Amino acid sequence: MWYPLKFEPILKQVIWGGDKICSYKSLPESCDGIGESWEISQVEGHVSVVSEGALKGRSLSELIALDAAGLLGTGVQARFGNEFPLLVKFIDAKEDLSVQVHPDDKAARRHHGPSAKGKTEMWYVLESEPGAQLVTGFSQDLDLAQYKRRIASDSIEEVLHREQPQPGDAFFIRPGCVHSIGKGLLLAEIQQSSDYTYRLYDYNRVDADGRRRELHTALAAEVLDYHRNTDSRIRYTRAENQAVTLADCPYFTTNLLELNAEGETTPLHRDLRHLGSFVICICIGGSVRLVAGEEQKETVLHRGETVLIPAALADYRLLPQPRATLLETYVG
């Protein structure tokens, strides 16, 4: 039944969205104002639907109901039940995103109910315009009273740590870390399957109707890490034709695969069956032929495409054509 699964992108129009996602993904439509493409999601109201093959038109939730162990994997199912634990996105920021923070699991359950999940996430920078910046923590130690004073005086920007990222840079954002994606950035985001975001500052912007977006300064105050933080950047050494680990946390492991065929016919073999997890491959450059499972189920991934490899097929081979760069993610 299973084969490598592609899904229809869920395109989200937002106040800060740009026009890069459709061209990056080679989609036929215009993407003006589209800030996010949700590649794989089981978030309520935004559940991914298979785009091709025998299961075309089936939702991710329906697939899990059909064969949770075969899709999710026994290890994932033991931890998360019949829920898909990750959300994968592309993000295009034409304008600065709000300054925000995410809760951890405990805080999410406290505020949003017993099934709520926090949000741990990572970013991989795909494109960066000159001067583009990321906020990845506070530049100095604060306390609750100082935070409240700066919120009241609109001076919170003065104590934010900023990075100037280049393509290929990666960042790990823990719950409680104040952060923001700046204008001029296109990136891939891998995160827990949660949509809880507490905005604490939004540059006093208004929407088309002259209304300011809702802020959540009190909720943010409860979950913020007020310590100085300048270590969200992921440091790694690039290597061709092997997996280079970018992030390894309780919720996901993400590897960078930079593949170069150089005339070789032997593909990169990845056997991850021992994990008891699905695998997600996000093609962020070039194209690659992916052959999975004993039945040699095959698909081709181009830049901007994402594929979900069911756990039952987590023994696969990657043949770049002739070069490809992938983010490979699973629950380990």
Buried (B, 14 or more C-beta within 10 A) or exposed (E): EBBBBBBBBBBBEBBBBBEBBBEBBEBEEEBEBBBBBBBBBBBEEEBBBBBEBEBEEBBBBEBBEEBBBBBBBBBBBEBBEBBBBBBBBBBBBBBBBBBBBBBBBEBBBBBBEEEBBBBBBBBBBBBBEEEBBBBBBBBEEBEEEBBBEBBEEEEBEEBBBBBEBEBBBBBBBBBBBBBBBBBBBBBBBBBBBBBBBBBBBBBEEEEEEEEEEEBBBEBBBBBBBBEBBEEBBBEBEEEEBEBBEBBEBEBBBBBBBBBBBEEEEEBBEBEBBEBBBBBBBBBBBBBBBBBBBEEEBBBBBBBBBBBBBBBBBBBBBBBBBBBBBBBBBBBB
